[in-house]
Amino acid sequence: MDRMDMQEFLYEEKEGSAVIWRCFSRETRAEIPGQLGGLPVTELAPYAFSGHQEPEALLQGTAQGKLCVWKKAERAPALCGNQLEEIVLPDTVKKIGRYCFYNCKELRELEVPGGKLDWGSGVFTGCHRIQRISIRGKNTEFSLREVLEEIREKLRVEFLEEGKTIAALVFPEYYEEGVENTPARILENHVHGTGILYRNCAGGGGVDYSRYDRLFPLAKAQEPEEVLLELVLGRLQYPLGLSKERRDEYEGFLLERWDGACSYAVKERDMETVKLLARAAKGQRGYLEKLGERAAGGRFPEAASWCMHGLGQTGAAGKGRRRLEL
């Protein structure tokens, strides 16, 4: 059964469009349709996916005919609060109501249309597990800065065109701390982490990739290795706006942290990352051998076999060289 057939919606007809007030589903992923009742879905109402919305108000609105029911499946529970983990918004949506995802503590991924969206206040208040936002289509007018200011945890942002990723950016975590300056009798605000600097690279005209890449030396000094690896691999795999100088810097970092990079690739079970690491090694057999050994030891036979094949082609697996055991 299609996921759309497993969802029900409570919506309001407003100026020739539909405003969603509630989604009902037994799933943890919501896919918002582009139309309800023949009307384009343009808005999510305040608290639409929050568990703090009053059910009585919805029942009253339905009884009075202010809210309509779009139903394809048997009655399901409200998909809100901790039940919501993923959501996909259609291209027709233009406005997200205030506190729409308030305290959706398990929300991890969103896919949204590009272009200008009207984000209400406090949309992501209480959402501390969001890991990824995918933005479809043109993103030059997308209000990314507004989203980033609300989500202070580490966030991966992917830009999609025709279903394919064209850029993947990691915005590290940051937090603010109030520190009392007793002699001056003032409270100083200290910001920790490079996340705020990376977020400043996003503006009304999109992302300033050059500025984003220039921050890497600061990130190297402050951020955990796994965050740095995800950031670097994202830029190398989807090098939109990436200069040769910055590419060389990122590839050099991978060689500096080769053990960690190999472990990361094996943990992710991602052949594209394995191939990217091999390109960064530029045929140096010691690096490729280490990658293959780590893949074999991590029970990633596809990667280990691919590395062995590469070693054979370059002559690196010649006489006296230890074979990689699958």
Secondary structure, DSSP 8 states (H G I E B T S, - for coil): --GGGGEEEEEEEETTEEEEEEEEESSSEEE--SEETTEEEEEE-TTTT-TTS-HHHHHHHHHTTSSEEEESSS---B--GGG--EEE--TT--EE-TTTTTT-TT--EEEEESS--EE-TTTTTT-----EEEEES--TT--HHHHHHH--S-EEEEEEETTEEEEEEEE---EEEEEEETTTTEEEEEEESSHHHHHTTEETTEE-HHHHHHTHHHHHHHS-HHHHHHHHHHHHHS-TT--HHHHHHHHHHHHHTHHHHHHHHHHHT-HHHHHHHHHHHTT-HHHHHHHHHHHHHTT-HHHHHHHHHHHHHHTTT-TT------
